Amino acid sequence: MKKKELEIKLQKLEPHPNPSPELEQYMTPGDIAASLLYLAHSHGSIKGKKIYDLGCGTGRLAIGAALLGGKKIIGVDIDGEALKIAKKNSAQADVENIEWIRADVSNLELPETDTVIQNPPFGVQKKGADMVFLNKALQFGKDVYSIHKGVPKNRDYISEQVKELGGRITNRIEKEFHIPSQFKYHTRKVYRFKVDLYRIIRR
Ligand SMILES: C[S@@+](CC[C@H](N)C(=O)[O-])C[C@H]1O[C@@H](n2cnc3c(N)ncnc32)[C@H](O)[C@@H]1O
C-alpha cells in the first residue's frame, strides 16, 4: 500500500465522539500516522511483527500497522469508549489481527514484543505522562516508534530520558500537527504545533 493511500484510509476512520482533554484524546492526523508507520516499515519493524500500540485511542496506528502487514497487534487504552470505536474502525478497515485491551499503561505488564508504536499524551495535562509511556515502550519493545512535542527543551529531555532508560535514538523526524478545534477551551479552528517522530532502539 502506498503511503498516501494509507494516509487517506486512516484519515477516514471514525473519531472519538467525546474526547477528554485530561487524557489528551486527539487522533493522530492521517499524514503523521502514515509517516510514523512508514518509518517503522522501512526499518523492518511492521511486516510479520508482533506490535503494541500504547494509548491506541480509536485505533489509527494499530489499524495502520495491520494494513502494512503486522502479524499480531495489541492496542491498549485506558478508555473503553475509545476502544469500542477502535473495534468498529478495525472492522471497517477489514483487519482482524488486533486485540484491544483496556488498561492503564502506567501499571501495564505485557511480554516483550518486536515493536511498540505510540502517540502518547504529551504530558501537557498531566506532567510526566509522556515519560510513563516511553518507559513502558522501552520495557516491552526492541524497536520503539513514538511521537513527542517538538520543542528544543523537550528534545533535550527526551534524549536524556532515553539514555537513562537504556535506549538509543536512531531517527528523529520533525513534523507539524494540525488538530481541528475539539475541546471547550479551543478558540481557533485549527491548532498547529511541532512534533518529533522518533525511532528508538534498546542498546
Ligand atoms: C494523543 S491520544 C492518541 C490516540 C491514538 N493513538 C491515535 O493515534 O489516534 C493519547 C491516547 O492515550 C490514552 N491514554 C492516556 N492516558 C493513558 C493511560 N494512563 N493508559 C492508557 N491509555 C492512556 C488516551 O485515552 C488517548 O487515547
The ligand as a MOL file (V3000), in Angstrom:
LIG
                    3D

  0  0  0     0  0            999 V3000
M  V30 BEGIN CTAB
M  V30 COUNTS 27 29 0 0 0
M  V30 BEGIN ATOM
M  V30 1 C -2.8150 11.5610 21.7560 0
M  V30 2 S -4.0170 10.2930 22.0140 0 CHG=1
M  V30 3 C -3.5220 9.1860 20.7120 0
M  V30 4 C -4.6450 8.2790 20.2450 0
M  V30 5 C -4.3120 7.2820 19.1510 0
M  V30 6 N -3.0770 6.5500 19.4340 0
M  V30 7 C -4.1980 7.8900 17.7900 0
M  V30 8 O -3.1070 7.7980 17.2650 0
M  V30 9 O -5.1430 8.4330 17.2570 0 CHG=-1
M  V30 10 C -3.4420 9.5420 23.5200 0
M  V30 11 C -4.2410 8.3270 23.9740 0
M  V30 12 O -3.6830 7.8390 25.2060 0
M  V30 13 C -4.7360 7.3830 26.0430 0
M  V30 14 N -4.2540 7.4100 27.4200 0
M  V30 15 C -3.9840 8.4930 28.1900 0
M  V30 16 N -3.5160 8.1190 29.4020 0
M  V30 17 C -3.4910 6.7530 29.3890 0
M  V30 18 C -3.0740 5.7610 30.3340 0
M  V30 19 N -2.6040 6.0980 31.5250 0
M  V30 20 N -3.1710 4.4650 29.9760 0
M  V30 21 C -3.6520 4.1030 28.7590 0
M  V30 22 N -4.0630 4.9950 27.8360 0
M  V30 23 C -3.9690 6.2990 28.1370 0
M  V30 24 C -5.8810 8.3330 25.7610 0
M  V30 25 O -7.1360 7.7690 26.1090 0
M  V30 26 C -5.7050 8.5860 24.2510 0
M  V30 27 O -6.4980 7.6940 23.5160 0
M  V30 END ATOM
M  V30 BEGIN BOND
M  V30 1 1 1 2
M  V30 2 1 2 3
M  V30 3 1 2 10
M  V30 4 1 3 4
M  V30 5 1 4 5
M  V30 6 1 5 6
M  V30 7 1 5 7
M  V30 8 2 7 8
M  V30 9 1 7 9
M  V30 10 1 10 11
M  V30 11 1 11 12
M  V30 12 1 11 26
M  V30 13 1 12 13
M  V30 14 1 13 14
M  V30 15 1 13 24
M  V30 16 1 14 15
M  V30 17 1 14 23
M  V30 18 2 15 16
M  V30 19 1 16 17
M  V30 20 1 17 18
M  V30 21 2 17 23
M  V30 22 1 18 19
M  V30 23 2 18 20
M  V30 24 1 20 21
M  V30 25 2 21 22
M  V30 26 1 22 23
M  V30 27 1 24 25
M  V30 28 1 24 26
M  V30 29 1 26 27
M  V30 END BOND
M  V30 END CTAB
M  END
